Amino acid sequence: MVGKSRRPIVSGAVRVTFIVRKNVSAIPVQSFNTPRGTVLVSTPEATAVDLVGYPDHIGGLDQAATILGELAENLDAEKLVTAAQTAPIPWAQRLGYLLVKVDAADRAKELKSYVQQHAHQTAMLAPNAARTDAIRDDDWKLLINAEVEDEL
């Protein structure tokens, strides 16, 4: 994530594409030691928020659910709300729904309160999918217009 537009980097077989996010400086980060020094990476909670915010960049909502299933034990419920406050409300709605779907509802309790207070519109689970036969989830104020299956 970067604050301004930047060209992709290609180094051998490695390709890095940057995603622009306006408030990148507000995203919670943590230090990570590498052989070359320390770098800042997003916290597990911020990573979870970004997974549901950019599903097309990671392989879809199924992939997001799979990663969330593995990441869930590292998520702190309070920090999850803090991270969600840096993103649009529909991202929090999707994240909460997927956490429940991967049996991590205990991590989503505070996020649910946040969504109930701040979500004024019903969002779609899969923003680019059709609305046909969508089922409404009142807990997360979502139209479930896609079937999501994690690989775990």
C-alpha positions as CSV (number, residue, x, y, z in Angstrom):
1,M,0.0,0.0,0.0
2,V,1.3,3.4,-0.9
3,G,-0.1,6.9,-0.5
4,K,0.6,8.0,-4.1
5,S,0.5,6.3,-7.4
6,R,3.6,4.3,-8.2
7,R,4.7,2.2,-11.1
8,P,5.0,-1.5,-10.6
9,I,8.5,-3.0,-9.9
10,V,9.8,-6.0,-11.7
11,S,13.0,-7.8,-10.5
12,G,13.5,-11.1,-12.2
13,A,10.5,-13.3,-11.6
14,V,9.2,-11.0,-8.8
15,R,6.5,-8.4,-9.8
16,V,5.3,-5.9,-7.2
17,T,2.2,-3.9,-7.9
18,F,1.3,-1.1,-5.5
19,I,-2.2,-0.3,-4.4
20,V,-2.9,3.4,-3.6
21,R,-4.8,4.1,-0.4
22,K,-5.5,7.7,0.6
23,N,-5.1,7.3,4.3
24,V,-2.2,4.8,4.3
25,S,-0.5,6.6,7.2
26,A,-3.6,5.8,9.4
27,I,-3.3,2.1,8.9
28,P,-1.9,0.3,11.9
29,V,1.6,-1.1,11.4
30,Q,4.2,-3.1,13.3
31,S,8.0,-3.5,12.9
32,F,9.3,-6.6,11.2
33,N,12.9,-7.6,11.3
34,T,14.6,-8.7,8.0
35,P,18.2,-9.6,7.2
36,R,18.5,-6.1,5.6
37,G,16.9,-4.1,8.5
38,T,13.5,-3.3,9.9
39,V,10.5,-2.7,7.8
40,L,6.9,-1.7,8.7
41,V,4.2,-4.1,7.8
42,S,0.5,-3.9,8.5
43,T,-0.8,-5.5,11.7
44,P,-2.8,-8.8,11.4
45,E,-6.0,-6.7,11.9
46,A,-5.1,-4.2,9.2
47,T,-4.2,-7.1,6.9
48,A,-7.6,-8.7,7.5
49,V,-9.4,-5.4,6.6
50,D,-7.3,-5.1,3.4
51,L,-8.1,-8.7,2.4
52,V,-11.8,-8.0,2.2
53,G,-11.2,-4.5,0.7
54,Y,-9.2,-5.8,-2.3
55,P,-10.5,-9.3,-3.0
56,D,-9.8,-9.0,-6.8
57,H,-6.1,-8.5,-6.0
58,I,-5.8,-11.6,-3.8
59,G,-7.8,-14.2,-5.8
60,G,-11.3,-13.5,-4.6
61,L,-13.4,-13.9,-1.4
62,D,-12.7,-17.6,-1.2
63,Q,-9.0,-16.8,-0.9
64,A,-9.8,-14.1,1.6
65,A,-11.8,-16.5,3.7
66,T,-9.0,-19.1,3.6
67,I,-6.4,-16.5,4.8
68,L,-8.8,-15.2,7.5
69,G,-9.2,-18.7,8.8
70,E,-5.5,-19.0,9.3
71,L,-5.1,-15.4,10.5
72,A,-8.0,-15.4,13.0
73,E,-6.1,-16.7,16.0
74,N,-3.8,-13.7,15.7
75,L,-6.6,-11.1,15.6
76,D,-7.4,-8.9,18.6
77,A,-11.1,-7.9,18.6
78,E,-10.4,-4.3,19.8
79,K,-7.6,-3.7,17.3
80,L,-9.8,-5.1,14.6
81,V,-12.3,-2.2,15.1
82,T,-9.4,0.3,15.1
83,A,-8.2,-1.1,11.8
84,A,-11.7,-1.1,10.4
85,Q,-12.1,2.6,11.2
86,T,-9.4,3.3,8.5
87,A,-11.5,1.7,5.8
88,P,-15.0,2.1,4.2
89,I,-17.8,0.5,6.3
90,P,-18.6,-2.2,3.7
91,W,-15.2,-3.6,4.3
92,A,-16.0,-4.1,8.0
93,Q,-19.3,-5.7,7.0
94,R,-17.7,-8.2,4.7
95,L,-14.9,-8.9,7.2
96,G,-17.3,-9.6,10.0
97,Y,-19.4,-11.9,7.9
98,L,-16.3,-13.9,6.7
99,L,-15.0,-14.2,10.2
100,V,-18.2,-15.8,11.3
101,K,-18.1,-18.0,8.2
102,V,-14.6,-19.3,9.2
103,D,-15.7,-20.0,12.8
104,A,-14.0,-16.9,14.3
105,A,-17.1,-15.2,15.5
106,D,-15.5,-14.5,18.9
107,R,-13.0,-12.2,17.1
108,A,-15.9,-10.3,15.4
109,K,-18.1,-9.4,18.4
110,E,-16.8,-5.8,18.8
111,L,-16.7,-5.4,15.0
112,K,-20.4,-6.3,14.9
113,S,-21.2,-3.5,17.3
114,Y,-19.1,-1.1,15.2
115,V,-21.0,-2.2,12.0
116,Q,-24.4,-1.9,13.7
117,Q,-23.6,1.7,14.8
118,H,-22.0,2.9,11.6
119,A,-23.5,1.0,8.6
120,H,-26.4,3.0,7.3
121,Q,-26.7,1.0,4.0
122,T,-26.8,-2.6,3.1
123,A,-23.6,-3.6,1.2
124,M,-23.0,-6.5,-1.2
125,L,-20.7,-9.3,-0.1
126,A,-19.2,-9.5,-3.6
127,P,-19.2,-6.0,-4.9
128,N,-18.7,-7.0,-8.5
129,A,-21.2,-9.9,-8.6
130,A,-24.9,-9.8,-9.6
131,R,-27.6,-9.2,-7.0
132,T,-29.8,-12.1,-8.2
133,D,-31.0,-14.4,-5.4
134,A,-29.1,-12.4,-2.8
135,I,-30.0,-13.2,0.8
136,R,-29.9,-10.5,3.4
137,D,-27.8,-10.9,6.5
138,D,-29.2,-8.5,9.1
139,D,-26.3,-9.0,11.5
140,W,-23.8,-7.5,9.1
141,K,-26.2,-5.5,6.9
142,L,-25.0,-7.5,3.8
143,L,-26.6,-8.9,0.7
144,I,-25.1,-12.3,0.3
145,N,-24.8,-12.4,-3.4
146,A,-21.9,-15.0,-3.6
147,E,-21.1,-18.3,-2.1
148,V,-17.8,-18.2,-0.2
149,E,-15.9,-21.3,0.7
150,D,-12.6,-21.4,2.5
151,E,-10.0,-24.0,1.6
152,L,-9.4,-25.1,5.2
